[in-house]
Every structure is written in C-alpha cells, then in structure tokens.
Amino acid sequence: MNTRTGRRTDNAELPSNRPSGGSTSTLYLGLGSNLGDREGVLHEAISRLCEHLEIKAVSPWYETMPVGKIDQPDFLNLVLEARTGLTPREVIDLVLAVERALGRQRRMVGDLPSDEAGIGSGDGELNGPRIIDIDLLLYGREVVDEPGVQVPHPRLHERAFVLVPFADVAPTLVHPTLGRSIAELLDSLTAEARSGVRRFERSTDTFGFI
C-alpha cells in the first residue's frame, strides 16, 4: 500500500524511528477527536505520526457516539497500522508528544496518562471531550504492564468505536491475551453497542490510504 508522509514536524521532543535494517514490530493505534476541527486534527495527527512510524494502513473513519459521558459532541475515530523500531514506551512517548503538539495535556492517574484540565484540550473528566486522543492498542504479540504503559490496551475488547475500524484493517489478528480475533471480539459486542458507530465520509484524502 502506498505510504505518504504529511507535513514536516518541528516538534523536537518526538522520538525518531530506528534506522533501517534493525528489528521492527507491527503496532496499532486508535485515534479520536470530538473538539474543534475534528477532521483537520486527525489529519494533522496522522501527518505527524507519518514522520516517525512506517504507516501501513489507515481504516475508514467513523463518527461515534460518546461512551459514558454522553453530553458532549460525537467523536471521529479511526485505527491505523504501522511498523516501528521504537519500543512500546517510546511509542507512548511519541503519541503523547503528538497530542501535546495538537493542544492536549494529560496527567498521570494511577499508572496511565489521563486528561489534564485545559482550554480546548478536554475537561479532565473520565470519558470527557478531547481535541485528540491517541491510544496504543497492540504492539506485536507483546504484553506490557508497567507504569505508564499497558499493552494490549485494557479496554480494547469493550469498545465498538475501536473494534469496528480495527476490524477493517486487521480482522483476523488475534488478541495476545484473550486468544480471539478482532472480528470475533467485535461480534461479541451487542447490536446496541455497535449501533453508535457510523461510517464517516471524509472531505479530503487520508494520505493515499483507505
């Protein structure tokens, strides 16, 4: 599949990918936005990630109803597949840096980063609105549970807004701890849960991907 990079980023804190010839792993990221120019923010996030990851596939985009805190705008969500020589922790550092560059700030809650209240970045509430959200869903077959890094994402299997686009790019991929494919995990959700996820027709191209 054609790989195109987006605009160059001047954010010096973003880690660089490993040189060619080194060991690489396949990872999957979930992206979402429900504040401001949702489509523009997601395009910019993909553009910045393209500079540091070898993006292999981007799912169709979906407009999704919020989960938990329902009095907020609908989200746009997608899943992308990439290859990288970065470690899981370095990938987390990368996505947090991209989020910060796009206006979101997080604080640590327990062992995982969460929203920090700030204008335009989310109100700090669990499941609250956010200008950008990037989650590391899977990293190869690795299982990591340490401060700041949990892979697989602990709520991946519960979320239709993740599993629907995920099944578009990797339906047969098997969850490393649950032993079920992404398509099977999606099928296990109720029809009501899946009904809140609707295909979104983009106004612009997504770097030559789906």
C-alpha positions as CSV (number, residue, x, y, z in Angstrom):
1,M,0.0,0.0,0.0
2,N,1.2,3.5,-0.9
3,T,2.9,5.3,2.1
4,R,2.9,9.1,2.0
5,T,4.3,11.4,4.7
6,G,2.5,14.5,5.7
7,R,3.9,17.9,6.7
8,R,7.2,18.1,8.4
9,T,7.0,18.5,12.2
10,D,9.2,20.9,14.1
11,N,8.5,19.2,17.5
12,A,11.9,18.2,18.7
13,E,10.6,16.0,21.5
14,L,9.2,13.4,19.1
15,P,11.4,10.3,19.2
16,S,12.9,9.1,15.9
17,N,12.2,5.7,14.4
18,R,15.1,3.1,14.4
19,P,17.5,3.1,11.4
20,S,16.6,0.8,8.5
21,G,17.9,-2.8,8.9
22,G,17.0,-3.0,12.6
23,S,14.3,-5.1,14.2
24,T,10.8,-3.7,13.8
25,S,7.3,-4.6,15.1
26,T,3.8,-4.0,14.0
27,L,1.6,-1.8,16.1
28,Y,-1.9,-0.5,16.1
29,L,-3.0,2.9,17.2
30,G,-6.6,4.2,17.8
31,L,-7.2,7.9,17.1
32,G,-10.2,10.0,18.1
33,S,-11.3,13.6,18.3
34,N,-14.5,15.4,19.2
35,L,-13.5,19.1,19.7
36,G,-12.8,21.8,17.2
37,D,-12.0,20.8,13.6
38,R,-12.1,17.0,14.2
39,E,-11.2,16.1,10.7
40,G,-8.4,18.6,10.5
41,V,-6.9,17.5,13.8
42,L,-6.9,13.8,12.8
43,H,-5.2,14.6,9.5
44,E,-2.6,16.6,11.4
45,A,-2.1,13.7,13.9
46,I,-1.6,11.2,11.0
47,S,0.8,13.6,9.3
48,R,3.0,13.9,12.4
49,L,2.9,10.1,13.1
50,C,3.9,9.5,9.4
51,E,7.2,11.3,10.2
52,H,8.1,8.7,12.9
53,L,6.3,5.5,12.0
54,E,6.0,3.5,8.8
55,I,2.3,3.7,8.4
56,K,0.9,0.6,6.5
57,A,-2.8,1.1,6.7
58,V,-5.5,3.6,7.9
59,S,-9.0,2.4,8.5
60,P,-12.1,4.1,7.2
61,W,-13.2,6.8,9.6
62,Y,-16.3,6.5,11.8
63,E,-18.5,9.0,13.6
64,T,-19.2,7.5,17.0
65,M,-21.5,8.4,19.9
66,P,-19.6,9.2,23.2
67,V,-19.3,6.5,25.8
68,G,-20.0,7.1,29.5
69,K,-20.3,10.9,29.4
70,I,-23.0,11.4,26.7
71,D,-23.5,15.2,26.9
72,Q,-20.6,16.0,24.5
73,P,-20.1,16.1,20.7
74,D,-19.8,12.9,18.7
75,F,-16.2,11.6,18.0
76,L,-14.4,10.8,14.8
77,N,-12.4,7.6,15.3
78,L,-10.0,5.5,13.2
79,V,-7.4,2.8,13.6
80,L,-4.0,2.7,11.9
81,E,-1.4,0.0,11.5
82,A,2.3,0.9,11.5
83,R,5.8,-0.7,11.6
84,T,8.4,0.7,14.0
85,G,11.7,0.1,15.7
86,L,10.6,2.0,18.7
87,T,9.8,0.2,22.0
88,P,6.3,0.3,23.4
89,R,7.4,3.0,25.9
90,E,8.9,5.1,23.1
91,V,5.7,4.7,21.2
92,I,3.7,6.0,24.2
93,D,6.2,9.0,24.4
94,L,5.6,9.6,20.7
95,V,1.8,9.7,20.9
96,L,1.8,11.9,24.0
97,A,4.2,14.3,22.3
98,V,1.9,14.4,19.2
99,E,-1.1,15.0,21.5
100,R,0.7,17.9,23.3
101,A,1.7,19.4,19.9
102,L,-2.0,19.4,19.0
103,G,-3.1,21.1,22.2
104,R,-3.9,18.2,24.6
105,Q,-2.3,17.9,28.0
106,R,-2.5,14.8,30.2
107,R,-1.7,14.0,33.8
108,M,-1.0,10.6,35.4
109,V,-3.9,8.8,37.1
110,G,-2.6,5.7,38.7
111,D,-0.3,4.1,36.1
112,L,-1.9,5.6,33.0
113,P,-1.9,9.1,31.5
114,S,-5.2,11.0,31.7
115,D,-6.5,14.4,30.7
116,E,-5.3,17.5,32.5
117,A,-7.9,20.3,32.5
118,G,-7.1,23.0,30.0
119,I,-8.9,25.1,27.4
120,G,-9.5,23.2,24.2
121,S,-7.8,20.0,25.5
122,G,-10.6,18.3,27.4
123,D,-12.0,18.9,30.8
124,G,-10.2,16.3,32.8
125,E,-13.3,14.1,33.2
126,L,-13.2,10.4,32.5
127,N,-14.5,9.8,29.0
128,G,-14.8,13.5,28.6
129,P,-14.3,15.5,25.4
130,R,-10.8,15.9,23.9
131,I,-9.2,17.6,20.9
132,I,-7.1,14.5,20.2
133,D,-6.8,11.0,21.7
134,I,-4.2,8.5,20.6
135,D,-4.1,5.1,22.2
136,L,-1.6,2.3,21.7
137,L,-3.9,-0.7,21.2
138,L,-1.5,-3.6,20.3
139,Y,2.3,-3.9,19.8
140,G,3.0,-7.2,18.1
141,R,2.3,-10.0,20.5
142,E,3.8,-8.2,23.4
143,V,2.1,-7.9,26.8
144,V,3.4,-5.0,28.9
145,D,2.0,-3.9,32.3
146,E,4.2,-1.2,33.8
147,P,3.8,2.4,35.0
148,G,2.6,4.4,32.0
149,V,2.4,1.5,29.6
150,Q,-0.3,-1.1,29.3
151,V,-0.4,-3.3,26.1
152,P,-2.8,-4.6,25.0
153,H,-5.0,-1.6,25.8
154,P,-7.0,-2.8,28.8
155,R,-10.4,-1.7,27.3
156,L,-9.8,-2.5,23.7
157,H,-12.2,-5.5,23.7
158,E,-15.0,-3.5,25.1
159,R,-15.1,-0.6,22.7
160,A,-17.1,-0.7,19.5
161,F,-15.6,2.6,18.4
162,V,-12.2,0.9,18.4
163,L,-13.1,-2.6,17.2
164,V,-15.2,-1.5,14.2
165,P,-12.3,0.4,12.5
166,F,-9.8,-2.2,13.8
167,A,-11.7,-5.0,12.1
168,D,-11.4,-3.1,8.8
169,V,-7.6,-3.2,8.9
170,A,-6.8,-6.5,10.8
171,P,-9.9,-8.7,11.3
172,T,-8.0,-11.9,11.8
173,L,-5.4,-10.5,14.1
174,V,-5.6,-12.5,17.4
175,H,-5.6,-10.6,20.7
176,P,-2.4,-11.8,22.6
177,T,-4.1,-12.4,25.9
178,L,-7.8,-13.1,25.1
179,G,-7.0,-15.5,22.2
180,R,-9.7,-14.2,20.0
181,S,-9.5,-12.3,16.7
182,I,-10.5,-8.7,16.3
183,A,-13.5,-9.8,14.2
184,E,-14.6,-12.2,16.9
185,L,-14.3,-9.6,19.6
186,L,-16.4,-7.2,17.5
187,D,-19.0,-9.9,17.0
188,S,-19.2,-10.4,20.8
189,L,-20.5,-6.9,21.3
190,T,-24.2,-6.2,21.4
191,A,-26.0,-4.7,18.4
192,E,-26.8,-1.7,20.6
193,A,-23.1,-1.1,21.2
194,R,-22.3,-1.3,17.5
195,S,-25.2,0.9,16.5
196,G,-23.4,4.0,17.8
197,V,-20.6,3.7,15.2
198,R,-21.4,5.1,11.8
199,R,-19.2,5.4,8.7
200,F,-18.0,8.9,8.1
201,E,-17.4,10.3,4.6
202,R,-14.2,12.4,4.7
203,S,-14.0,15.7,2.8
204,T,-10.3,15.2,2.0
205,D,-7.9,12.3,1.2
206,T,-6.1,10.5,4.0
207,F,-2.5,10.3,2.7
208,G,-3.4,7.8,0.0
209,F,-4.8,5.2,2.4
210,I,-8.3,3.7,2.6
